[in-house]
Amino acid sequence: MDKAIFFDIDGTLLDTSSFAEVARKAAIDVMIENGLPSNKEETYNLLKEIISKKGSNYNKHFNVLTKEICGEENNLLVALGMVTYHNVKFALLRPFPETMNILIYLKNKGYKLGVISNGITIKQWEKLVRLDIHYFFEEVITSEEVGSEKPEKKIFEEALNRMNCKAENSIMVGNKSEIDIIGAVNAGMSAILVNSDDSHIITKKMLDTSNIEIIDNIGEICKIL
């Protein structure tokens, strides 16, 4: 049976810590410059509330924003906001410095590579294509396709089935303790927590009883595998 390594995308393979905020603020600037009757700070706070309520995968945040401020949707302002947001986001989209080297290293070691992501399928593929790392991955399994989100066991089981791998021969690499790591362990997989600010969630008992590693950056995977 083949050995597989599954990756989360945002915050694991690529740095998403700043581009979303920068892109949203750029979009708001353009919308205000073109007639949105609001100031930057209030508009940005309102947009954050809308994203929090609707979820990051909702595709009409700017529609709701203009309706809340103007009383009705303004298609021109929505289009300006969306185009600016995507242009800035993709201009800033970068993999972590070690990402490419570690993917090459793992491929050369004979691992099958896949992605497990809570997101919209085409958006996840788009990120991988824009980063020019899509060809490393045999499968991209998303919550949209499966109808199940990490940390639910179903999405991990579907990933294992599609890659024809057993849980005991598979590893999940992610930056979210509860979503990526605990979810994978509950599905019988090993796990590597990387680039994380919530490693405290992983208890000593879990470290003692489960196959979990905690590393500072993705490049350190070569020290483990």
DORO-936774 format. One record per residue (C-alpha): residue number from 1; residue in three letters; x, y, z. Coordinates in nm, 4 decimals. Each point is the difference from the previous one (the first is absolute). Example, Ala and Ser with C-alpha at 12.3 -4.5 7.8 and 13.67 -1.06 7.14 Angstrom:
- 1,ALA,1.2300,-0.4500,0.7800;
- 2,SER,0.1370,0.3440,-0.0660;
This chain:
- 1,MET,0.0000,0.0000,0.0000;
- 2,ASP,0.1309,0.3441,-0.0959;
- 3,LYS,0.0971,0.2625,0.2568;
- 4,ALA,-0.1759,0.3350,-0.0304;
- 5,ILE,0.0458,0.3477,0.1393;
- 6,PHE,-0.2916,0.2419,-0.0053;
- 7,PHE,0.0388,0.3747,0.0340;
- 8,ASP,-0.2262,0.2821,0.1030;
- 9,ILE,0.0549,0.3050,-0.2263;
- 10,ASP,-0.0501,0.3360,0.1737;
- 11,GLY,0.2581,0.0606,0.2705;
- 12,THR,0.1666,-0.3328,-0.0744;
- 13,LEU,0.1279,0.0126,-0.3578;
- 14,LEU,-0.0454,0.3732,-0.0479;
- 15,ASP,0.0116,0.3075,0.2201;
- 16,THR,-0.3481,0.1479,0.0419;
- 17,SER,0.0780,0.2064,0.3097;
- 18,SER,-0.0162,0.3402,-0.1670;
- 19,PHE,-0.1251,-0.0103,-0.3573;
- 20,ALA,-0.3714,-0.0270,0.0826;
- 21,GLU,0.0007,0.3146,0.2133;
- 22,VAL,0.2061,0.1951,-0.2538;
- 23,ALA,-0.2228,-0.1133,-0.2874;
- 24,ARG,-0.3224,0.0852,0.1825;
- 25,LYS,0.1227,0.3454,0.0955;
- 26,ALA,0.1108,0.0651,-0.3589;
- 27,ALA,-0.3435,-0.1003,-0.1238;
- 28,ILE,-0.1687,0.2326,0.2481;
- 29,ASP,0.2246,0.2886,-0.1044;
- 30,VAL,-0.1048,-0.0424,-0.3631;
- 31,MET,-0.3684,-0.0289,0.0891;
- 32,ILE,0.0090,0.3173,0.2106;
- 33,GLU,0.1917,0.1850,-0.2727;
- 34,ASN,-0.2813,-0.0925,-0.2375;
- 35,GLY,-0.2868,0.1157,0.2168;
- 36,LEU,-0.0602,-0.2389,0.2886;
- 37,PRO,-0.1335,0.2393,0.2687;
- 38,SER,0.2004,-0.1207,0.2997;
- 39,ASN,0.3427,0.0390,0.1596;
- 40,LYS,0.2748,-0.2594,-0.0197;
- 41,GLU,0.0079,-0.1165,0.3613;
- 42,GLU,-0.3772,-0.0441,0.0344;
- 43,THR,-0.0220,-0.1750,-0.3351;
- 44,TYR,0.2837,-0.2393,0.0816;
- 45,ASN,-0.1538,-0.0890,0.3368;
- 46,LEU,-0.3366,-0.0592,-0.1663;
- 47,LEU,0.1606,-0.2204,-0.2634;
- 48,LYS,0.1692,-0.2075,0.2722;
- 49,GLU,-0.3388,-0.0464,0.1700;
- 50,ILE,-0.1574,-0.1131,-0.3262;
- 51,ILE,0.2832,-0.2489,-0.0633;
- 52,SER,-0.0324,-0.1311,0.3555;
- 53,LYS,-0.3758,-0.0522,-0.0400;
- 54,LYS,-0.0010,-0.1372,-0.3542;
- 55,GLY,0.3276,-0.1933,0.0090;
- 56,SER,0.3140,0.0461,-0.2065;
- 57,ASN,-0.1282,-0.2189,-0.2851;
- 58,TYR,-0.3089,0.2147,-0.0595;
- 59,ASN,0.0468,0.1780,-0.3339;
- 60,LYS,-0.2193,0.3085,0.0429;
- 61,HIS,0.1598,0.1885,0.2894;
- 62,PHE,0.0211,0.3219,-0.2009;
- 63,ASN,-0.3630,-0.0326,-0.1101;
- 64,VAL,-0.1085,-0.0101,0.3637;
- 65,LEU,0.2378,0.2849,0.0843;
- 66,THR,-0.1464,0.2390,-0.2595;
- 67,LYS,-0.3550,-0.0949,0.0961;
- 68,GLU,0.0693,0.0717,0.3674;
- 69,ILE,0.1565,0.3399,-0.0767;
- 70,CYS,-0.2026,0.1136,-0.3034;
- 71,GLY,-0.3324,-0.1699,0.0703;
- 72,GLU,0.0349,-0.2056,-0.3172;
- 73,GLU,0.2691,-0.1899,-0.1867;
- 74,ASN,0.2184,0.2132,-0.2238;
- 75,ASN,0.1326,-0.2212,-0.2793;
- 76,LEU,0.2734,0.2397,-0.1097;
- 77,LEU,0.1408,0.0350,0.3501;
- 78,VAL,-0.0263,-0.3764,0.0548;
- 79,ALA,0.1937,-0.0651,-0.3219;
- 80,LEU,0.2665,0.2563,0.0911;
- 81,GLY,0.0391,-0.1536,0.3441;
- 82,MET,0.0192,-0.3582,-0.1257;
- 83,VAL,0.2495,0.0717,-0.2788;
- 84,THR,0.2259,0.2024,0.2282;
- 85,TYR,-0.0161,-0.2591,0.2757;
- 86,HIS,0.0953,-0.2879,-0.2296;
- 87,ASN,0.2715,0.1958,-0.1810;
- 88,VAL,0.1690,0.1002,0.3254;
- 89,LYS,-0.0471,-0.3421,0.1620;
- 90,PHE,0.1582,-0.1911,-0.2840;
- 91,ALA,0.2788,0.2549,-0.0377;
- 92,LEU,0.0948,-0.0701,0.3628;
- 93,LEU,-0.0578,-0.3768,-0.0080;
- 94,ARG,0.3249,-0.1783,0.0798;
- 95,PRO,0.0943,-0.3455,0.1269;
- 96,PHE,0.2114,-0.0192,0.3133;
- 97,PRO,0.3704,0.0043,-0.0972;
- 98,GLU,0.0432,-0.3686,0.0869;
- 99,THR,-0.3172,-0.1271,-0.1699;
- 100,MET,0.1373,-0.0845,-0.3443;
- 101,ASN,0.3119,-0.1737,0.1333;
- 102,ILE,-0.1943,-0.2166,0.2433;
- 103,LEU,-0.2510,-0.1058,-0.2664;
- 104,ILE,0.2884,-0.1043,-0.2266;
- 105,TYR,0.1639,-0.1818,0.2921;
- 106,LEU,-0.3178,-0.1946,0.0830;
- 107,LYS,-0.0636,-0.0928,-0.3628;
- 108,ASN,0.3558,-0.1296,-0.0300;
- 109,LYS,-0.0572,-0.2059,0.3161;
- 110,GLY,-0.2931,-0.1699,-0.1754;
- 111,TYR,-0.2919,0.1497,0.1920;
- 112,LYS,-0.3330,0.0588,-0.1685;
- 113,LEU,-0.1095,0.3590,0.0651;
- 114,GLY,-0.3511,0.1363,0.0371;
- 115,VAL,-0.1923,0.2957,0.1408;
- 116,ILE,-0.2867,-0.0004,0.2494;
- 117,SER,-0.1629,0.3432,0.0203;
- 118,ASN,-0.3102,0.1587,0.1435;
- 119,GLY,-0.0909,0.2097,-0.2998;
- 120,ILE,-0.1344,0.0318,-0.3514;
- 121,THR,0.1674,-0.2406,-0.2405;
- 122,ILE,0.0802,0.2393,-0.2848;
- 123,LYS,0.1428,0.2585,0.2422;
- 124,GLN,0.2369,-0.2533,0.1542;
- 125,TRP,0.1208,-0.1196,-0.3397;
- 126,GLU,0.0415,0.3614,-0.1097;
- 127,LYS,0.2352,0.0703,0.2910;
- 128,LEU,0.2108,-0.3051,-0.0819;
- 129,VAL,0.0134,0.0877,-0.3696;
- 130,ARG,0.0960,0.3622,0.0665;
- 131,LEU,0.2756,-0.1184,0.2326;
- 132,ASP,0.1116,-0.2491,-0.2677;
- 133,ILE,-0.0090,-0.2930,0.2420;
- 134,HIS,-0.3186,-0.1711,-0.1244;
- 135,TYR,0.1900,-0.2789,-0.1773;
- 136,PHE,0.1323,-0.1353,0.3293;
- 137,PHE,-0.3480,-0.1084,0.1133;
- 138,GLU,-0.1889,-0.3042,-0.1173;
- 139,GLU,-0.3249,0.1005,0.1674;
- 140,VAL,-0.1544,0.3157,0.1443;
- 141,ILE,-0.2829,-0.0959,0.2345;
- 142,THR,-0.2267,0.2858,0.1083;
- 143,SER,-0.2904,0.0401,0.2367;
- 144,GLU,-0.2084,0.1248,-0.2918;
- 145,GLU,0.0405,-0.3302,-0.1842;
- 146,VAL,-0.0322,-0.2307,0.2978;
- 147,GLY,-0.2720,0.1837,0.1898;
- 148,SER,0.2075,-0.0278,0.3153;
- 149,GLU,0.2538,0.2323,0.1626;
- 150,LYS,0.3126,-0.0614,0.2025;
- 151,PRO,0.0099,-0.1086,0.2818;
- 152,GLU,-0.2854,-0.2390,-0.0935;
- 153,LYS,0.1224,-0.3521,-0.0666;
- 154,LYS,-0.1849,-0.0337,-0.3303;
- 155,ILE,0.2218,0.2398,-0.1977;
- 156,PHE,0.3182,-0.1757,0.1173;
- 157,GLU,-0.1462,-0.3406,-0.0859;
- 158,GLU,-0.0974,0.1214,-0.3473;
- 159,ALA,0.3547,0.1297,-0.0513;
- 160,LEU,0.1457,-0.3367,0.0988;
- 161,ASN,-0.2367,-0.1834,-0.2336;
- 162,ARG,0.0815,0.2241,-0.2948;
- 163,MET,0.3733,-0.0394,0.0556;
- 164,ASN,-0.0339,-0.3758,0.0656;
- 165,CYS,0.1888,0.0330,0.3282;
- 166,LYS,-0.0560,-0.1327,0.3488;
- 167,ALA,-0.0262,0.2407,0.2920;
- 168,GLU,0.2982,-0.1546,0.1776;
- 169,ASN,0.2173,0.0726,-0.3042;
- 170,SER,-0.1153,0.3607,-0.0375;
- 171,ILE,0.0927,0.3352,0.1500;
- 172,MET,-0.1939,0.3272,0.0164;
- 173,VAL,0.2014,0.3236,-0.0005;
- 174,GLY,-0.1860,0.3120,0.1136;
- 175,ASN,0.0160,0.3167,0.2069;
- 176,LYS,-0.3234,-0.0370,0.1980;
- 177,SER,0.0151,-0.2284,0.3027;
- 178,GLU,-0.3705,-0.0768,0.0369;
- 179,ILE,-0.0904,-0.0048,-0.3691;
- 180,ASP,0.3000,-0.1636,-0.1660;
- 181,ILE,0.1861,-0.1894,0.2707;
- 182,ILE,-0.2663,-0.1317,0.2369;
- 183,GLY,-0.2274,-0.0718,-0.2963;
- 184,ALA,0.2681,-0.2097,-0.1691;
- 185,VAL,0.0922,-0.1850,0.3193;
- 186,ASN,-0.3664,-0.0846,0.0611;
- 187,ALA,-0.0039,-0.1496,-0.3497;
- 188,GLY,0.2954,-0.2217,0.0895;
- 189,MET,0.2701,0.2031,-0.1762;
- 190,SER,0.3267,0.1476,0.1204;
- 191,ALA,0.0306,0.3785,-0.0036;
- 192,ILE,0.2521,0.2836,-0.0193;
- 193,LEU,-0.0910,0.3436,0.1381;
- 194,VAL,0.1862,0.2830,-0.1734;
- 195,ASN,0.0011,0.3827,0.0028;
- 196,SER,-0.2464,-0.0052,0.2868;
- 197,ASP,-0.0901,0.2423,0.2752;
- 198,ASP,-0.2353,-0.2457,0.1708;
- 199,SER,0.2343,-0.2901,0.0782;
- 200,HIS,-0.1038,0.0289,0.3661;
- 201,ILE,-0.3201,-0.1823,-0.0966;
- 202,ILE,0.2062,-0.3147,-0.0568;
- 203,THR,0.0269,-0.1453,0.3500;
- 204,LYS,0.2906,-0.2029,0.1380;
- 205,LYS,-0.2319,-0.3009,0.0159;
- 206,MET,-0.0720,0.0312,-0.3705;
- 207,LEU,0.3706,0.0279,-0.0782;
- 208,ASP,0.0674,-0.3100,0.2100;
- 209,THR,-0.2812,-0.2122,-0.1450;
- 210,SER,-0.0240,0.1194,-0.3612;
- 211,ASN,0.2518,0.0394,-0.2803;
- 212,ILE,0.0136,0.3809,-0.0055;
- 213,GLU,0.2987,0.2196,-0.0777;
- 214,ILE,0.0185,0.3783,0.0491;
- 215,ILE,0.2401,0.2003,-0.2177;
- 216,ASP,0.0659,0.3685,-0.0558;
- 217,ASN,0.0068,-0.0020,-0.3798;
- 218,ILE,-0.0803,-0.2346,-0.2831;
- 219,GLY,0.3676,-0.0450,-0.0862;
- 220,GLU,0.0513,-0.1973,0.3229;
- 221,ILE,-0.2033,-0.2884,-0.1410;
- 222,CYS,0.3241,-0.1357,-0.1475;
- 223,LYS,0.1290,-0.0509,0.3546;
- 224,ILE,-0.2978,-0.2253,0.0786;
- 225,LEU,-0.0568,-0.1958,-0.3230;
